[in-house]
Amino acid sequence: MAKKVSIVKCDSYEKELVYKAVKRAIDLIGGLKIKRNSKVLIKPNLLRPRHPKWQVTTHPEVIRAI
């Protein structure tokens, strides 16, 4: 099975811009096919508690958008 990857540039972590970038990235791979009442696990990259400016973990705004 071929895997799909999309990359979308987002110039800031402003809520609306991040949401649009995440949506665009998902649209580029053909959307998500999730059946009703399914359980979905979102696994962000986590290393250690740090302020988002240090870019050690997935930025909280990206998690909110997902």
C-alpha positions in Angstrom: 0.0 0.0 0.0 1.4 3.4 -1.0 1.7 5.9 1.8 0.7 9.6 1.2 2.4 12.5 2.7 1.6 16.2 2.4 3.5 19.3 3.6 1.9 22.7 3.9 3.8 25.8 5.0 2.2 27.9 7.7 4.0 31.2 8.6 2.6 31.5 12.1 0.8 29.7 14.9 -2.3 31.9 14.6 -5.2 29.6 15.3 -7.1 30.2 12.0 -3.9 29.9 9.9 -2.9 26.6 11.6 -6.4 25.2 11.1 -6.4 26.1 7.4 -2.9 24.6 6.9 -3.9 21.3 8.7 -7.1 21.1 6.7 -5.2 21.7 3.5 -2.6 19.0 4.3 -5.4 16.5 5.0 -7.2 17.5 1.8 -4.0 17.0 -0.2 -3.9 13.3 0.8 -7.5 12.7 -0.1 -9.0 13.4 3.3 -9.5 11.0 6.2 -11.8 8.0 5.9 -13.0 7.5 9.5 -16.1 5.5 10.2 -18.7 6.9 12.5 -18.2 6.0 16.2 -14.6 5.0 15.5 -11.9 5.7 18.0 -8.9 7.8 16.7 -5.6 8.2 18.4 -3.6 11.4 17.7 0.0 10.9 18.7 1.8 14.2 18.9 5.6 14.3 19.1 6.4 14.8 22.8 9.9 14.9 24.2 9.7 17.0 27.4 7.7 19.8 28.8 8.9 23.0 27.2 7.5 26.3 26.1 6.3 26.1 22.4 9.0 28.6 21.4 11.6 25.9 22.0 10.0 23.6 19.3 10.7 20.5 21.3 7.1 19.2 20.9 4.3 19.5 18.5 2.9 23.0 18.9 -0.4 23.0 20.9 -2.2 25.0 18.1 -1.5 22.1 15.7 -3.0 19.6 18.1 -6.1 21.9 18.5 -6.5 22.1 14.8 -6.3 18.3 14.4 
